[in-house]
Amino acid sequence: MVEPLTFPDIRVDPDLILRLQKYKDLETVPQVVKTVARRMAETAETLVEPQGWVWRGRVDRVDASGHMQIGGMVDFESPTLARVLRSADEAAIVLLTIGPRLERRAHELIGEEQLVEGLLLDTAGWVAIDALLKETRRRLGAVAKTLGCRLTGRMAPGFAGWGLEQQRPLFSAFDGTALTVHLTEACVMIPRKSVSGLYGLIPVTRVR
């Protein structure tokens, strides 16, 4: 069953924007850049339209060959993912997005030759996505705890050992759901400020 996720107002930390831009020592960042980062963080907060969906299913089968089935309907193939799920009872598939508005505005700024503003606004979008991931993991971790389980780290198609083409079976978990995210022929998500992922729920008493 697909559960839609709603989120509180997303806060974008301008310091995180700068760190993603490889500024290791924020004390050395020029004041003008700090000012733009702060302004783009505020702009990002007005543009994000956070949405998410989660689907949970029982891990029915995990083969030594790397094939697995979840919830009697979603089939994946990945030796790496199989190692993550071999002790899991359930898996949770998530899809998150901040919508297209922020990226559209970033492109407009770059087109207007406001290159620093456009770059930092685009980076702010990834800061917002990271905030959604952290909140989603917190919620799933709470669910796992009530079930006597621990949550694995996030895996996603495109990670090492799990091909990007596996986005197609991942999206099949949401068949019949009115999503605002779709896949291109190359399995790229649109809007681009979107992420997918899978978490395993492993009983804490299970011996690995």
RONUNU-5323 format. One record per residue (C-alpha): x, y, z; chain; residue number from 1. Coordinates in steps of 0.05 Angstrom, whole numbers. Example, Ala and Ser with C-alpha at 12.3 -4.5 7.8 and 13.67 -1.06 7.14 Angstrom:
<nodes>
node u:246 v:-90 w:156 chain:A n:1
node u:273 v:-21 w:143 chain:A n:2
</nodes>
This chain:
<nodes>
node u:0 v:0 w:0 chain:A n:1
node u:27 v:69 w:-19 chain:A n:2
node u:28 v:121 w:36 chain:A n:3
node u:36 v:194 w:15 chain:A n:4
node u:84 v:235 w:57 chain:A n:5
node u:74 v:307 w:78 chain:A n:6
node u:129 v:350 w:106 chain:A n:7
node u:133 v:411 w:150 chain:A n:8
node u:164 v:475 w:123 chain:A n:9
node u:233 v:457 w:96 chain:A n:10
node u:290 v:499 w:123 chain:A n:11
node u:352 v:508 w:80 chain:A n:12
node u:417 v:522 w:117 chain:A n:13
node u:461 v:570 w:77 chain:A n:14
node u:523 v:540 w:111 chain:A n:15
node u:505 v:473 w:80 chain:A n:16
node u:500 v:506 w:12 chain:A n:17
node u:570 v:532 w:20 chain:A n:18
node u:597 v:465 w:45 chain:A n:19
node u:568 v:430 w:-15 chain:A n:20
node u:606 v:481 w:-56 chain:A n:21
node u:670 v:455 w:-24 chain:A n:22
node u:682 v:513 w:24 chain:A n:23
node u:715 v:476 w:81 chain:A n:24
node u:729 v:536 w:125 chain:A n:25
node u:667 v:581 w:126 chain:A n:26
node u:708 v:636 w:160 chain:A n:27
node u:746 v:646 w:95 chain:A n:28
node u:684 v:652 w:51 chain:A n:29
node u:678 v:723 w:22 chain:A n:30
node u:621 v:761 w:54 chain:A n:31
node u:588 v:774 w:-13 chain:A n:32
node u:584 v:699 w:-25 chain:A n:33
node u:555 v:687 w:44 chain:A n:34
node u:503 v:740 w:30 chain:A n:35
node u:482 v:708 w:-36 chain:A n:36
node u:480 v:639 w:-3 chain:A n:37
node u:434 v:665 w:51 chain:A n:38
node u:389 v:699 w:0 chain:A n:39
node u:386 v:636 w:-43 chain:A n:40
node u:370 v:594 w:18 chain:A n:41
node u:311 v:640 w:33 chain:A n:42
node u:289 v:637 w:-40 chain:A n:43
node u:293 v:562 w:-40 chain:A n:44
node u:247 v:557 w:20 chain:A n:45
node u:194 v:594 w:-20 chain:A n:46
node u:201 v:550 w:-82 chain:A n:47
node u:205 v:479 w:-55 chain:A n:48
node u:141 v:437 w:-60 chain:A n:49
node u:161 v:376 w:-20 chain:A n:50
node u:124 v:311 w:-35 chain:A n:51
node u:138 v:239 w:-20 chain:A n:52
node u:111 v:169 w:-23 chain:A n:53
node u:130 v:106 w:13 chain:A n:54
node u:111 v:34 w:-2 chain:A n:55
node u:126 v:-24 w:45 chain:A n:56
node u:126 v:-97 w:28 chain:A n:57
node u:150 v:-163 w:56 chain:A n:58
node u:216 v:-189 w:30 chain:A n:59
node u:190 v:-254 w:-2 chain:A n:60
node u:254 v:-280 w:-33 chain:A n:61
node u:328 v:-264 w:-37 chain:A n:62
node u:369 v:-311 w:-80 chain:A n:63
node u:444 v:-321 w:-77 chain:A n:64
node u:445 v:-298 w:-150 chain:A n:65
node u:420 v:-229 w:-130 chain:A n:66
node u:347 v:-236 w:-151 chain:A n:67
node u:295 v:-216 w:-101 chain:A n:68
node u:220 v:-203 w:-95 chain:A n:69
node u:185 v:-155 w:-48 chain:A n:70
node u:111 v:-153 w:-32 chain:A n:71
node u:95 v:-207 w:-83 chain:A n:72
node u:101 v:-156 w:-140 chain:A n:73
node u:167 v:-118 w:-143 chain:A n:74
node u:227 v:-156 w:-171 chain:A n:75
node u:298 v:-130 w:-166 chain:A n:76
node u:365 v:-157 w:-189 chain:A n:77
node u:427 v:-134 w:-152 chain:A n:78
node u:479 v:-175 w:-113 chain:A n:79
node u:494 v:-113 w:-71 chain:A n:80
node u:421 v:-101 w:-53 chain:A n:81
node u:412 v:-175 w:-40 chain:A n:82
node u:467 v:-172 w:13 chain:A n:83
node u:431 v:-113 w:46 chain:A n:84
node u:363 v:-149 w:47 chain:A n:85
node u:384 v:-220 w:62 chain:A n:86
node u:364 v:-213 w:135 chain:A n:87
node u:306 v:-165 w:125 chain:A n:88
node u:233 v:-182 w:137 chain:A n:89
node u:207 v:-120 w:101 chain:A n:90
node u:231 v:-66 w:54 chain:A n:91
node u:207 v:6 w:46 chain:A n:92
node u:212 v:39 w:-22 chain:A n:93
node u:211 v:115 w:-21 chain:A n:94
node u:205 v:169 w:-73 chain:A n:95
node u:217 v:243 w:-55 chain:A n:96
node u:216 v:308 w:-94 chain:A n:97
node u:218 v:383 w:-83 chain:A n:98
node u:182 v:396 w:-148 chain:A n:99
node u:205 v:435 w:-210 chain:A n:100
node u:199 v:508 w:-188 chain:A n:101
node u:268 v:515 w:-155 chain:A n:102
node u:305 v:484 w:-213 chain:A n:103
node u:266 v:526 w:-263 chain:A n:104
node u:285 v:590 w:-226 chain:A n:105
node u:358 v:569 w:-221 chain:A n:106
node u:359 v:560 w:-297 chain:A n:107
node u:328 v:628 w:-305 chain:A n:108
node u:381 v:661 w:-262 chain:A n:109
node u:436 v:628 w:-302 chain:A n:110
node u:403 v:650 w:-366 chain:A n:111
node u:403 v:721 w:-338 chain:A n:112
node u:478 v:713 w:-326 chain:A n:113
node u:469 v:713 w:-250 chain:A n:114
node u:514 v:653 w:-247 chain:A n:115
node u:531 v:653 w:-173 chain:A n:116
node u:458 v:661 w:-154 chain:A n:117
node u:437 v:606 w:-202 chain:A n:118
node u:491 v:558 w:-178 chain:A n:119
node u:477 v:569 w:-104 chain:A n:120
node u:401 v:564 w:-114 chain:A n:121
node u:411 v:498 w:-150 chain:A n:122
node u:455 v:474 w:-93 chain:A n:123
node u:401 v:496 w:-44 chain:A n:124
node u:355 v:447 w:-78 chain:A n:125
node u:400 v:389 w:-59 chain:A n:126
node u:403 v:415 w:13 chain:A n:127
node u:327 v:413 w:13 chain:A n:128
node u:326 v:342 w:-16 chain:A n:129
node u:375 v:321 w:39 chain:A n:130
node u:327 v:349 w:91 chain:A n:131
node u:271 v:307 w:62 chain:A n:132
node u:314 v:245 w:64 chain:A n:133
node u:333 v:256 w:136 chain:A n:134
node u:261 v:267 w:157 chain:A n:135
node u:238 v:206 w:119 chain:A n:136
node u:292 v:163 w:150 chain:A n:137
node u:272 v:188 w:219 chain:A n:138
node u:200 v:168 w:207 chain:A n:139
node u:218 v:100 w:179 chain:A n:140
node u:266 v:88 w:236 chain:A n:141
node u:210 v:101 w:285 chain:A n:142
node u:165 v:51 w:248 chain:A n:143
node u:221 v:0 w:248 chain:A n:144
node u:232 v:8 w:322 chain:A n:145
node u:159 v:-6 w:338 chain:A n:146
node u:166 v:-71 w:297 chain:A n:147
node u:229 v:-92 w:335 chain:A n:148
node u:272 v:-78 w:274 chain:A n:149
node u:330 v:-34 w:254 chain:A n:150
node u:332 v:5 w:190 chain:A n:151
node u:387 v:-6 w:139 chain:A n:152
node u:421 v:50 w:102 chain:A n:153
node u:389 v:75 w:38 chain:A n:154
node u:402 v:39 w:-27 chain:A n:155
node u:380 v:66 w:-94 chain:A n:156
node u:386 v:48 w:-168 chain:A n:157
node u:451 v:77 w:-193 chain:A n:158
node u:489 v:60 w:-129 chain:A n:159
node u:548 v:13 w:-138 chain:A n:160
node u:522 v:-56 w:-155 chain:A n:161
node u:450 v:-35 w:-170 chain:A n:162
node u:439 v:-13 w:-241 chain:A n:163
node u:402 v:52 w:-257 chain:A n:164
node u:353 v:14 w:-302 chain:A n:165
node u:325 v:-16 w:-237 chain:A n:166
node u:288 v:49 w:-228 chain:A n:167
node u:234 v:18 w:-271 chain:A n:168
node u:216 v:-38 w:-223 chain:A n:169
node u:224 v:10 w:-165 chain:A n:170
node u:173 v:57 w:-196 chain:A n:171
node u:126 v:-2 w:-208 chain:A n:172
node u:113 v:-4 w:-133 chain:A n:173
node u:75 v:61 w:-143 chain:A n:174
node u:33 v:38 w:-203 chain:A n:175
node u:-36 v:69 w:-197 chain:A n:176
node u:-10 v:127 w:-154 chain:A n:177
node u:-16 v:198 w:-180 chain:A n:178
node u:58 v:215 w:-178 chain:A n:179
node u:88 v:282 w:-197 chain:A n:180
node u:154 v:247 w:-213 chain:A n:181
node u:166 v:207 w:-276 chain:A n:182
node u:223 v:170 w:-310 chain:A n:183
node u:255 v:187 w:-376 chain:A n:184
node u:275 v:132 w:-425 chain:A n:185
node u:345 v:136 w:-393 chain:A n:186
node u:314 v:125 w:-324 chain:A n:187
node u:329 v:196 w:-302 chain:A n:188
node u:277 v:225 w:-254 chain:A n:189
node u:239 v:288 w:-273 chain:A n:190
node u:237 v:336 w:-235 chain:A n:191
node u:312 v:326 w:-227 chain:A n:192
node u:310 v:347 w:-155 chain:A n:193
node u:280 v:280 w:-137 chain:A n:194
node u:308 v:218 w:-103 chain:A n:195
node u:287 v:146 w:-96 chain:A n:196
node u:311 v:94 w:-48 chain:A n:197
node u:300 v:29 w:-11 chain:A n:198
node u:309 v:13 w:63 chain:A n:199
node u:308 v:-56 w:94 chain:A n:200
node u:276 v:-71 w:161 chain:A n:201
node u:317 v:-123 w:198 chain:A n:202
node u:294 v:-156 w:263 chain:A n:203
node u:344 v:-136 w:317 chain:A n:204
node u:344 v:-206 w:346 chain:A n:205
node u:363 v:-239 w:280 chain:A n:206
node u:432 v:-268 w:277 chain:A n:207
node u:467 v:-247 w:214 chain:A n:208
</nodes>
